[in-house]
Amino acid sequence: MDRELKNIAAALGEERASRSKDVADLQRRLELAETGGLHITFVGAIWLFVGVLLATLAPEILCMQVVTPNKRLKLAGGDRSKGIEVLCP
């Protein structure tokens, strides 16, 4: 009976050591998964910042465009086309 108890205690010790080793390996993998993609998260944050910045500055960027003058030929009143007069007779 004593020998059997010692065998069970030894097997329990081996299992405890194996489980603690597996838990440590799992914790290391979990840390690596959480912080391993940190540079990808950083790049995503930069793109988010650029998108918000461009969306905010859109009116200012639009005002910076050079407005070209209207160079259409304006005809005197009698030479203008009356259109088909559907909307306004």
C-alpha atoms as an extended CHARMM CRD file, in Angstrom:
* protein
*
        89  EXT
         1         1  MET       CA              0.0000000000        0.0000000000        0.0000000000  PROA      1               0.0000000000
         2         2  ASP       CA              2.8520000000        2.3650000000        0.8140000000  PROA      2               0.0000000000
         3         3  ARG       CA              4.5250000000        1.6920000000       -2.5100000000  PROA      3               0.0000000000
         4         4  GLU       CA              1.2850000000        2.3530000000       -4.3640000000  PROA      4               0.0000000000
         5         5  LEU       CA              0.8510000000        5.6460000000       -2.5310000000  PROA      5               0.0000000000
         6         6  LYS       CA              4.4030000000        6.6840000000       -3.4620000000  PROA      6               0.0000000000
         7         7  ASN       CA              3.7410000000        5.8360000000       -7.1360000000  PROA      7               0.0000000000
         8         8  ILE       CA              0.5560000000        7.9080000000       -7.1240000000  PROA      8               0.0000000000
         9         9  ALA       CA              2.3600000000       10.8250000000       -5.4390000000  PROA      9               0.0000000000
        10        10  ALA       CA              5.1790000000       10.6350000000       -8.0080000000  PROA      10              0.0000000000
        11        11  ALA       CA              2.6980000000       10.5640000000      -10.8920000000  PROA      11              0.0000000000
        12        12  LEU       CA              0.8540000000       13.5100000000       -9.3450000000  PROA      12              0.0000000000
        13        13  GLY       CA              4.1230000000       15.4560000000       -9.0350000000  PROA      13              0.0000000000
        14        14  GLU       CA              4.9760000000       14.7470000000      -12.6700000000  PROA      14              0.0000000000
        15        15  GLU       CA              1.5270000000       15.8530000000      -13.7890000000  PROA      15              0.0000000000
        16        16  ARG       CA              1.7440000000       19.0110000000      -11.6730000000  PROA      16              0.0000000000
        17        17  ALA       CA              5.1380000000       19.8690000000      -13.2040000000  PROA      17              0.0000000000
        18        18  SER       CA              3.8440000000       19.1450000000      -16.7080000000  PROA      18              0.0000000000
        19        19  ARG       CA              0.7470000000       21.3050000000      -16.1790000000  PROA      19              0.0000000000
        20        20  SER       CA              2.7090000000       24.2220000000      -14.7340000000  PROA      20              0.0000000000
        21        21  LYS       CA              5.0640000000       24.0320000000      -17.7340000000  PROA      21              0.0000000000
        22        22  ASP       CA              2.0630000000       24.0260000000      -20.0990000000  PROA      22              0.0000000000
        23        23  VAL       CA              0.4500000000       26.9570000000      -18.2570000000  PROA      23              0.0000000000
        24        24  ALA       CA              3.6810000000       28.9660000000      -18.5080000000  PROA      24              0.0000000000
        25        25  ASP       CA              3.9010000000       28.1700000000      -22.2330000000  PROA      25              0.0000000000
        26        26  LEU       CA              0.2670000000       29.1870000000      -22.7060000000  PROA      26              0.0000000000
        27        27  GLN       CA              0.8380000000       32.4730000000      -20.8590000000  PROA      27              0.0000000000
        28        28  ARG       CA              3.8660000000       33.2080000000      -23.0450000000  PROA      28              0.0000000000
        29        29  ARG       CA              1.8450000000       32.5070000000      -26.2060000000  PROA      29              0.0000000000
        30        30  LEU       CA             -1.0060000000       34.6880000000      -24.9770000000  PROA      30              0.0000000000
        31        31  GLU       CA              1.3630000000       37.5900000000      -24.2640000000  PROA      31              0.0000000000
        32        32  LEU       CA              2.9060000000       37.1810000000      -27.6970000000  PROA      32              0.0000000000
        33        33  ALA       CA             -0.5350000000       37.2140000000      -29.3320000000  PROA      33              0.0000000000
        34        34  GLU       CA             -1.5700000000       40.3340000000      -27.4220000000  PROA      34              0.0000000000
        35        35  THR       CA              1.5620000000       42.3710000000      -28.0690000000  PROA      35              0.0000000000
        36        36  GLY       CA              2.9400000000       40.6620000000      -31.1640000000  PROA      36              0.0000000000
        37        37  GLY       CA              0.6980000000       42.6540000000      -33.5120000000  PROA      37              0.0000000000
        38        38  LEU       CA              1.4380000000       45.9620000000      -31.8130000000  PROA      38              0.0000000000
        39        39  HSD       CA              3.0480000000       47.4690000000      -34.9150000000  PROA      39              0.0000000000
        40        40  ILE       CA             -0.0570000000       46.6010000000      -36.9600000000  PROA      40              0.0000000000
        41        41  THR       CA             -2.2150000000       48.3630000000      -34.3830000000  PROA      41              0.0000000000
        42        42  PHE       CA              0.0850000000       51.3830000000      -34.5150000000  PROA      42              0.0000000000
        43        43  VAL       CA             -0.1690000000       51.5710000000      -38.3170000000  PROA      43              0.0000000000
        44        44  GLY       CA             -3.9640000000       51.3120000000      -38.0330000000  PROA      44              0.0000000000
        45        45  ALA       CA             -4.0080000000       54.1980000000      -35.5550000000  PROA      45              0.0000000000
        46        46  ILE       CA             -1.9030000000       56.3060000000      -37.9370000000  PROA      46              0.0000000000
        47        47  TRP       CA             -4.3100000000       55.6260000000      -40.8220000000  PROA      47              0.0000000000
        48        48  LEU       CA             -7.2520000000       56.4940000000      -38.5860000000  PROA      48              0.0000000000
        49        49  PHE       CA             -5.5840000000       59.7870000000      -37.6530000000  PROA      49              0.0000000000
        50        50  VAL       CA             -4.8720000000       60.6010000000      -41.3180000000  PROA      50              0.0000000000
        51        51  GLY       CA             -8.4750000000       59.8090000000      -42.2810000000  PROA      51              0.0000000000
        52        52  VAL       CA             -9.9150000000       62.0000000000      -39.5450000000  PROA      52              0.0000000000
        53        53  LEU       CA             -7.4900000000       64.7860000000      -40.4260000000  PROA      53              0.0000000000
        54        54  LEU       CA             -8.3760000000       64.7030000000      -44.1150000000  PROA      54              0.0000000000
        55        55  ALA       CA            -12.0940000000       64.5320000000      -43.3810000000  PROA      55              0.0000000000
        56        56  THR       CA            -11.7980000000       67.5300000000      -41.0920000000  PROA      56              0.0000000000
        57        57  LEU       CA             -9.6690000000       69.5710000000      -43.4700000000  PROA      57              0.0000000000
        58        58  ALA       CA            -11.7630000000       68.8590000000      -46.5800000000  PROA      58              0.0000000000
        59        59  PRO       CA            -13.3530000000       72.3480000000      -46.7550000000  PROA      59              0.0000000000
        60        60  GLU       CA             -9.9690000000       74.0180000000      -46.2720000000  PROA      60              0.0000000000
        61        61  ILE       CA             -8.3950000000       71.8570000000      -48.9630000000  PROA      61              0.0000000000
        62        62  LEU       CA            -11.2790000000       72.6930000000      -51.3000000000  PROA      62              0.0000000000
        63        63  CYS       CA            -10.7320000000       76.4220000000      -50.7410000000  PROA      63              0.0000000000
        64        64  MET       CA             -7.0780000000       76.0660000000      -51.7390000000  PROA      64              0.0000000000
        65        65  GLN       CA             -8.0000000000       74.9920000000      -55.2720000000  PROA      65              0.0000000000
        66        66  VAL       CA             -7.5040000000       77.6200000000      -57.9500000000  PROA      66              0.0000000000
        67        67  VAL       CA            -10.8680000000       78.6670000000      -59.3130000000  PROA      67              0.0000000000
        68        68  THR       CA            -10.7200000000       79.1420000000      -63.0710000000  PROA      68              0.0000000000
        69        69  PRO       CA            -12.8810000000       81.9010000000      -64.4620000000  PROA      69              0.0000000000
        70        70  ASN       CA            -15.9300000000       81.0780000000      -66.5620000000  PROA      70              0.0000000000
        71        71  LYS       CA            -14.8560000000       81.6640000000      -70.1700000000  PROA      71              0.0000000000
        72        72  ARG       CA            -18.1500000000       80.9120000000      -71.8850000000  PROA      72              0.0000000000
        73        73  LEU       CA            -19.2680000000       83.3280000000      -74.5290000000  PROA      73              0.0000000000
        74        74  LYS       CA            -22.2240000000       85.3530000000      -73.3200000000  PROA      74              0.0000000000
        75        75  LEU       CA            -24.5210000000       86.3730000000      -76.1020000000  PROA      75              0.0000000000
        76        76  ALA       CA            -26.8880000000       89.3280000000      -76.1720000000  PROA      76              0.0000000000
        77        77  GLY       CA            -30.5140000000       88.7460000000      -75.1930000000  PROA      77              0.0000000000
        78        78  GLY       CA            -31.9400000000       88.1040000000      -78.6500000000  PROA      78              0.0000000000
        79        79  ASP       CA            -29.2610000000       85.5560000000      -79.5810000000  PROA      79              0.0000000000
        80        80  ARG       CA            -29.7430000000       83.3680000000      -76.5580000000  PROA      80              0.0000000000
        81        81  SER       CA            -31.5080000000       80.0590000000      -76.9500000000  PROA      81              0.0000000000
        82        82  LYS       CA            -34.9350000000       79.9140000000      -75.3680000000  PROA      82              0.0000000000
        83        83  GLY       CA            -34.6480000000       76.2070000000      -74.7340000000  PROA      83              0.0000000000
        84        84  ILE       CA            -37.6750000000       74.0060000000      -75.1480000000  PROA      84              0.0000000000
        85        85  GLU       CA            -39.7020000000       76.0420000000      -72.6450000000  PROA      85              0.0000000000
        86        86  VAL       CA            -40.9560000000       73.0140000000      -70.7410000000  PROA      86              0.0000000000
        87        87  LEU       CA            -40.2840000000       74.2990000000      -67.2310000000  PROA      87              0.0000000000
        88        88  CYS       CA            -40.7660000000       78.0440000000      -67.7960000000  PROA      88              0.0000000000
        89        89  PRO       CA            -42.8250000000       79.1640000000      -70.8020000000  PROA      89              0.0000000000
